[in-house]
Each structure stands twice: as structure tokens, then as C-alpha cells.
Amino acid sequence: MEQSLNITQNQCQEMDITSCKDQLALSVVIPLLNEAESLPELREWISRVAQANQLSYEIIFIDDGSTDESWAVIQELSKTDSSVKGIKFQRNYGKSAALNEGFKAAKGRVVITMDADLQDSPDEIPELYDMITQQGFDLVSGWKKKRHDNKLTKNLPSKFFNAFTRRVSGIRLHDFNCGLKAYKLRVVKCIEVYGEMHRYIPVLAKSAGFKRIGEKVVQHQARKYGVSKFGWNRFINGFLDLLTVQFVGRFGKKPMHLFGLLGSLIFLIGFLVTIYLIFARLFFEGYSLSNRPPFYIALTCMILGTMFFLTGFIAEIVVRNAPERNHYFIAEELK
């Protein structure tokens, strides 16, 4: 039976179909905030590497509400280099929003993300590209094994964050938060990055069914211009976002399986304790209900169990009436 492709121009832009002759080999997506000084050097470096390896490419800069001259620099670069494209946000929305818009605009067979501060080396691009196209990975994450950051404020918290994420997600990566990553085009078209979810793109990809996730040790360079834009709050937000990713991935389309099960178990515990108390009151003389802690524990359990169950029931109704309730990613189709 023959596999049907029926490739249109738009589908060619949205899927990693290698038979599209005019499809770009590479899209480099770069979110940025106040990085005007580094942009010309970064653009020249990427172009030099791509041309040396005979890779057709585009560079997509996403200006996340910069207050310096970043957008003016991007406009100037675009005038002199047709491969440079830009998206400017009205205000600062965050790195996840910038990546999400960059992924929507990307057309290359392989999508590379990197930071704009020159700490990620474009020299890593050819090997990352080969790992996607030749070795068959869906996603390859960089690992900054040797870092040039402050050990107390960045390196140690980062190690704890990565260890916790590995444990919870089951994905064996050393550096989830590395900005330098490579993806098949299909991967970035099948995931939605929002909030602070850019730290968990490998987890989002795994939840969408892309399980060939690899890792590559990459060079980490000292910051040349500007200052870091991230503070301590990223670790607190990161923890909460990881819980969100795990919950949505497992129970996003079946919330009753979680809330209904918890509610039923808690209610059952309260109900059994209540039965015991009633039995004791009937058959043991002088046994009182209202002055015993188990009575209030049982009552609380039954109330909480009912609330959990109703929460799951309402969530199930919301999911079943949502326009995306039957939206699934189809890898192949035979007709």
C-alpha cells in the first residue's frame, strides 16, 4: 500500500519532508531581550558556519520587547541579508512566547534554537544538524558541561533543577535549560510553548510522542555583552511549570482519571471509618461519636472526596466540550 504524502506548499513548510526541493535546510530561532551589541556578530557567525557547510538557512530573531536598539539592528541586518527575519513583540512576554512564535515561523527541515548573548556557539550547528538528519533524533539538547557562570547563583541551582527534572520526567538529560537545541521541524509544529515552559521542551516533546531525544556536549562561552536576564524566581516558576507539564501530559484529556480516583479513595476511607464508628456506637455501650477525632476525620474525608470527584467530573465536561478535545498528532496515514 502506498503512503500518501500529497505535499502542498504549506505542508512543506510545516513538516520535515526531505523530498521538498525548495525547503530550507535550517531555521535558526533566536529569542532576545536587549542584545543589540551581539546581534551583528551572531548573524555573521551563523552565516559563515551555514555557508561553509552548504546549508540553506534562515535566521529568525524574536525581539521580546527590547528597550535598546535591538529591533533597529535587526531591521538593518534584514536589509543587507535576506536570510534574516524578525518578529517584534509589543512588550516583554518571556522566552517561551518568543520561542513559540519563532517555531510558528520556522520553515527549515531542522530548527536550531540558541540565545542571542553569544554564549552559545554556532560552530555546534553542523553536528547538531547531522544528529537530526543522519542519526534520526527528534530532538537534541545541548549540555554545557563546562560553564562560565557564577557557581553559587547559577551552576549549583541548575544542577539541582536538572536532577529533579530528570527524576520526575524520566528523560536522561544533563541540561534541560540549555538554549542550544536542535529539532525536527515536525517537533516544533506539534508542541505549544507557553508560560515558562521553554525549560521543559524535551518533556513537552516526549508527551507529544517524540521519544528519540539525544544530548550533545556543547561549548559554553563567557558572556561578551550585556547582563543575564534571569533571576532566582526562574527556579520556583520552573518547579511549578514542571508539575503543570506532567499533569497536562498525563491527564490533560482525562482529568477524571486523577481527580475521580483520588476522590473515590478519600471518600472510601471516610465512609469505612464512618461505618466502623456507627457499628461501635450500636454494639458498645457508652461509645460516643461526636467527641472522637475519627468522627471528624471521617467527615472531612467524605467531604474532600466528594469535592475531588466533582472537580474531576466538571473538568471532564470542560475537556469533552473543548474544541481541541479530539486533536491528536498523526505521524503517518495510509489511504
N, C-alpha and C positions, 0 to 999 in steps of 0.2 A: 504494500500500500504506500502510495507516495505522500510525503509530508507536504502540506500546503503552506506556502510562505506568503504569496500574494503581497509582495512588498510594495507599498506606496512610498512617496517621498517622505511623508510624515512618519510612517512606521520606521523608515530607515533611520530617521533622526532619533527615534525613541528606543530602538532595540540594537543589540550588538550583533547585527547580521554582517558577517565578514564579506559577503558577496556583493555588497553595495560598493560599486567602484568609486563613487564620489564621496563616500563617508570619510570624515576626518579620522585620523588615527588617534588623536589625542586631544582631550579638553583639560586644561589646567584651570581649576576653580580656586580663586584666592579671595577669601573674605578679609576685610581690612578696616581698621579704625585709626585714623591719624598716622598714616605711614608714608606721607608724601616723599620723604627723603629717600626711602628704599625702593620705590616703585620703578624708576628708570633702570636701576642696576638689576633688579629682579627680572624685569621684562627682557633685558638684553641677555641675561644669563640663560633664561629658559629658551629663548630663540636660538641661541648659539648651540645649546645641547640638542634641541629638536632637529635643527638643520644638519648638525653633524651626524645624526643617526637616521636621517632621511625620513623623519616623521612629520606628516602634515598635522597641523595643530591650530588650536585657538587658545587664547588666554582670556579668561573671564574674571575681571576684577569686580567685587561687590563691595561698594563703599557703604559701610554700616553707620551712616550719619556722622561722618568725619567733620571736625570743626577747623581743620587746617586746609591746606591746598591740595589734598589728595585727589579730589574729583577733577580739579583743573589739570593736574598732572595726567590723570587717566585720559581726559579729553585730548590732550596734546599727543600722548602716545598713540591714541587711536587714529589721529590724523596722519601720522607717519608710518603706522604699521597696521595693516588691515586685519591682522590676526588678533588684535587687541579689541576686546569688547568690554563694556562696562554697565553696571547696574548701580544706581544710587538710591539709597533709602532716604525718605523724608526725615527720619530721625533714627536714633540708635535702637535697633530691635534685638541685637545679640548675634553671636556667631551661628547659632543653629538656624535662625531665619535667613541669614546670608547664605549659608550652605544650601538650604532648601531651594532658594531662588536660583542659585548657581546650578544646582542639579537639574532644575527645570529647563534651563537654557542650554545645557551641555549637549553636544552633538557627536563628540568623538567616540570611537569604539572603546577606548579606555579613558576613564576620568581620574585625574590626579588632583588631590587637594593638598594645599600647603599654606602655611602662614606667610604673611607679607613682610615679616621683620628680618628676613634673610637668615634666620636660624635654621630653616630647612633648606637643604642643598638640592638644587635642580639637577645636579650630577647623578642623583639617585634615580631619575626618571627612566632611563633606558632599561635598567634592571627590573624596576617595578613593572614597566610595560611588558617585558618578557615573561614575568611571573604570571601575569594575567593572560596574555595571548598564547604563550607557549606551554606553560606549566598547568594551565587550567584553573587557576584560583579565581574565585568570585570576588574576593576582597583581600588585599594585602595591607597590613598595618605596619607602619614604621616603629622601630624600637630604638629610642635614644638611650643606648646602653651607657654611653659616657656623656653626661650632661654638663652644661656650663651655667647652671643656675645655682641660686643660694640653697645650700643643703638643708638648712633648718626650715625655711619658709616654702620651699618647693619640692626638693628631692625626697625628703622623708615623708611628707604628707602624700606625695604622689605614689610612693611605694605602698603605703597603707591602702590608698584608694584602689590601686591596681590589684592588690592581693584580695581585697574584699570583693571587687567586681569579678575576678576570676572565680572565686569561690561560689558566688551567687549565680553567675551566668553559665558557668561550665566551659567558657571559652578560654583556651590557654594562651593568652597574650600577656606580654610583659608591660605594654604601654598603650592602654586604651585611648589615652588623651593625646597621643601624638597627632599633630596636624597633618603630617605627611602620610597619605594613604592613597591606594590605587584601587579602582573598582571597574568591574564590567559595567558598561552603560546600563544594562538591564537592571542592575542592582540599585543604582541611584534613582531609576524611574519607578521602582517598586517600593520605596520607603519614603516616609514623611518625617522630616527632622523639624522639631519644634521645641519650644521652651529652652532647656539646656541639654537637649538630647544628643548634641554633637559628640559628647563624650562616649555615647553608647551606640554609635552607628554599627559596630560589629554585632551588638546584641540585637538591634533592630533588623539587621540583615539576616541573622540566624532565625529570628522569629518569622521572617518572610520566606524562609525556605532555602536561603543561600548558606550552605554549611561548609563550603570549601574556603576557609578563612586562614590565611597564612600570615607570616611575620617576617620582616627583614630588618636587620640591624642597619641603622642609618646614621649618618654623620650629623651631629648637633653642633651648631656653630654659636659662638658668643654673639649676643645682640650688638649690632653695629650702630643702629639709630634708635632713638626714642626709648620708651619705657614699657614694661609689661602692663597689659590692660586687665589682668585677672587678680583677684584678691582671695582672701580666705573663705569668703562666702561660697566660692565655687565648690568646695568640698561638701558643705551642708546641702546645697542645692543638688549636687551630684548624687548624694545618697538618696534623697527623696526621688529624684528622677529615675534612679535605678529600680526602686520599688515600683514606680509607675510603669516602666518598660516591662518588668517581669509580670506585673499584673495584667497589663493590656495584652501582652503576648500570649499568656496562658488562658485568661478568662475574658478577654475583650468581647468575644462573640458568644460567651456562655457564662455570664455572671452568676446565674442561679447555681451553677456547679460549685461555686465557692461560698456565696452567702447562704444559699439554701442548705448546704451541708453543715456549715458552722451553726446556723440557726437551729437545724434539726438536732444536732448533737447537744448543744447547750440546753435546748428545751427538754430533751430527753433526760438529761441529768437532773434538771429541776423537777421534772414530772416523777421520776423514780424516787427522789428524796421526799417529794410530797406524799406519794403512796406509802412510803415507809412511815412517815410521821402520822398519817391517818390510821394506818394499821396499829402503830404503837398506842395511839390515843384510844382506840377501841378495845384493845386487849390488855393494856397495862394500866392498872388503877393508879390514879394520881398523875398520870402523864399529861403535861400541858404542852400546847403548841406555840402559843403566842410569845412565850418568854424564852424560846430556844433559838439560838443562832441558825441552826439548819433550816428553820422555817423561813427566815428572811433570805437566806442564801438560795433556797429553792424558788421562792417567789421572784427574786432578782433574775435567776437563770431562765425562768419561764418567760419573763418579760423581755429579756435580752434576746432569747432565742426567737421569739415572735418578731422582734424588730429586725433581726438579721434576715429572717426568712422573707419578710415583707420587702426589705431592701433589695434582696435578690430578685423577688417577683417583679418589683417595679423596674429594676434595671433590665430585666429580661424583656419586659414590654417595650422599653425605650429602644433596646437593641433591635428587636424584631420589627419596629416601625421606622428605624433609621434608613435613609436612602442608601447607605453603604452596607446594609446587612448581608447582602449576597455578593459582595465584591471580593473576588479571590484572584490571586495571581496564577495565571496559566502558563506553564513552561512550554508545552508543546500541544499541538492539536492535529489529529488525523481526521481527514474527511474523505 
